[in-house]
């Protein structure tokens, strides 16, 4: 995948805020990294934990849909969900036996941070 693919926002129908588009794109990239980790994991016991992380990412996506200008409560709920996902990622990373997969964990954390930053920007934007 080319570097420019990581920075290109995905435009979703009915979305008014570019930061939200970038947040959705970042959340998708985190999900793709999780799918790659799960598909290549050699330890079947980790699959339930990876499925739980997948559920947390889906929940974060639902919370992302509630972000709108001036809604600090929705942003706080999303950030709490992202923090939970980050903790799950850290736990999985600590337990990983394949150093070659460590960059995928880092990538997920970077993307979750981007989701958080873009959601904050979107919630601070003013309607024109």
Helices and strands as residue ranges (DSSP letters): H 3-7, H 18-40, G 44-46, H 47-64, H 72-94, G 99-101, H 102-124
